[in-house]
Amino acid sequence: MATANYDVIIIGGGINGAATAAAVAARGYRTLVLEQDDFASGTTSASTKLIHGGLRYLETGDARLVHESLQSRERLLRERPHLVRPMEFILPVYDGDPRPPWYIRTGLALYDLLSPRKVSPWHSSFSERELQRFEPSISTDHLRAAYLYHDAQVWSPERLTLEYLAQARASGADLRNHAAVDYIIVDGGRARGVDFHDVLTGRRSTASGRLIVNAAGPWVDAVLDATGREMRRRIGGTRGSHLVVNLEGRGPRHAVLASARSDGRPMFVTPWLGHHIIGTTDVRDDEEPSDVRAAGWEIDYLIAEAARVLPGLGIEHRNVLYAYSGVRPLARAGEGVFEGAISRRSILVDHASERVERLVSIVGGKLTTAEELGRKVAAAISQQIGRPRARGIAALPETPTSRAVFLPPETQEHLRMVYGPRVPEVAAYAANDSSLAQAISPLHRDIGAQVAYAVEHEGARTVADVLLRRTAVGLTGDMGRGAAAPTADIMAKRLGWSEDLRDQSVRDYFAELHRRFVIIDSEIGIPAAERMPDEDLAEGGAR
Ligand SMILES: Cc1cc2nc3c(=O)[nH]c(=O)nc-3n(C[C@H](O)[C@H](O)[C@H](O)COP(=O)(O)OP(=O)(O)OC[C@H]3O[C@@H](n4cnc5c(N)ncnc54)[C@H](O)[C@@H]3O)c2cc1C
């Protein structure tokens, strides 16, 4: 069994583990990240994708959290404009809504005041006629007031996570996906290392570390169980579900935030990659987080509430591509606490109080504030283990680059949105091999070079890694049905797969879609997990 030595071992490659890795590795600590599935495949892939202060957290008295989150929003808008974009939100208030107009107005004013140096405009209000002109799809029936305010969207939280990981890697971090931690070695009251295995190859390994960070999101308690000791439960997760709908160009051009009629919960409809996201629910959930799926009533609830606010669009089950769900890794609250009232603030738990030193757990946190959280964790680590041992960082291999000007303008634009300043690294693959300049599916702008780059620079090992988390091909349109086989072909060449393995990888992709999502649009025709006739594959590849 191979053993390697690190300063810091991070369990979990979601956004919090990734941002922590970036901050820790930047300080010079020898860092290992272990992710049991793929990077960003947990809660990070199941959010509303907002980079926001969280207007509703003002209601729970979390003004500091809102202020910090708004500062993070401004920084992300400035530093990662290709991933994080400003978004205009319309907030209509109707007769019978739980929050009256004066209450909303006060909340919006406070929201603006908490971000005094922001670049986006302050909130404003609409008359009924102005609203009809600005966003005709919103109902004005029984309308009492309507407001416009500004927040932001990260179109791919998965890619934001990959960017933090790329930073960590540039500082010398060792990143392993599909690597599950089975056991945390505790000796003399101190965490000393981990046993883990590669889920795809079965290979077992051991790594020793001076400090272990449990960044396992909703799996935090399961990871604590891997110490083999009785540890206090930390997570009281709540499930949130969303729908991805295709309104064929007729949906609202702006995001909408309304109060659900049935329970008063905030409900978002946000434009996203030519589709719309409707969310969310908030249900206590103690299931294994990997198995979490939207219940039928959640799907019906989201459709009904969206259809009420956007009545002219005929939102029905037939518009829904799929439902996705995730578990919010929230701090365990007492029984009887309303789900929406559980704090979204993150907590860093030091398990020395439970007689396991050098083991800390991250509980909670948001996409928006992951970078700040990572820096706080890195500072806490420095206090515990002191300065890193002096070492040289092995230089990363030179990456070839090419200007992308030879690609069609729409491909160049697409690559800029996905990779920002890294476009030349991706374009180099297409410059060297013209077959990689071709789109991997007629429904998407993504090209073969992205698959090659995902494999060689971003740790992609399965077709789902590429289509669901390095790109958004599997999350929109035909959910990657047409792209799966061409993607597998490119991966097979780079990873030395046999023909059988290549075919299996496509079947595994469809099985993963069924595992992660409730696929509602049967016309997409994602083959059932157990049945994958060759004709289906051929047809899918040719679409
Ligand atoms: C419905 C919903 C909506 C949300 N909306 C927003 C929003 O709009 N804006 C916002 O800022 N935040 C939002 N959030 C919050 C945000 O998504 C999460 O707080 C954040 O993604 C948590 O990231 P994480 O890295 O802690 O957890 P995760 O992303 O779950 O990562 C933990 C990782 O640990 C891995 N792991 C577990 N056990 C092991 C093991 N034994 N070995 C190795 N790896 C392991 C898992 O596979 C997983 O990938 C939302 C959350 C939900 C659920």
The ligand as an ORCA input file, in Angstrom:
! r2SCAN-3c Opt
* xyz 0 1
  C     -30.905     23.759     -2.624
  C     -29.676     24.560     -2.376
  C     -29.566     25.842     -2.906
  C     -28.419     26.604     -2.657
  N     -28.294     27.810     -3.268
  C     -27.184     28.551     -3.057
  C     -27.011     29.772     -3.749
  O     -27.829     30.149     -4.598
  N     -25.911     30.507     -3.474
  C     -24.965     30.104     -2.569
  O     -24.009     30.855     -2.343
  N     -25.077     28.920     -1.923
  C     -26.161     28.133     -2.164
  N     -26.294     26.914     -1.550
  C     -25.263     26.486     -0.597
  C     -24.063     25.866     -1.281
  O     -24.416     25.170     -2.445
  C     -23.371     24.902     -0.325
  O     -23.250     25.448      0.934
  C     -21.993     24.529     -0.828
  O     -22.068     24.023     -2.140
  C     -21.374     23.500      0.105
  O     -20.157     23.102     -0.448
  P     -19.276     22.031      0.286
  O     -17.988     21.981     -0.431
  O     -19.236     22.304      1.728
  O     -20.111     20.669      0.144
  P     -20.220     19.688     -1.107
  O     -20.316     20.399     -2.387
  O     -21.298     18.717     -0.812
  O     -18.804     18.960     -1.090
  C     -18.482     17.972     -0.146
  C     -17.760     16.865     -0.890
  O     -17.235     15.923      0.028
  C     -17.182     14.685     -0.650
  N     -17.043     13.604      0.317
  C     -17.957     13.174      1.221
  N     -17.479     12.113      1.913
  C     -16.238     11.851      1.443
  C     -15.263     10.873      1.732
  N     -15.463      9.914      2.649
  N     -14.097     10.897      1.042
  C     -13.854     11.839      0.099
  N     -14.779     12.797     -0.230
  C     -15.944     12.802      0.436
  C     -18.521     14.650     -1.381
  O     -18.517     13.731     -2.445
  C     -18.683     16.092     -1.830
  O     -18.294     16.317     -3.170
  C     -27.389     26.095     -1.830
  C     -27.490     24.800     -1.323
  C     -28.605     24.021     -1.625
  C     -28.687     22.616     -1.150
*
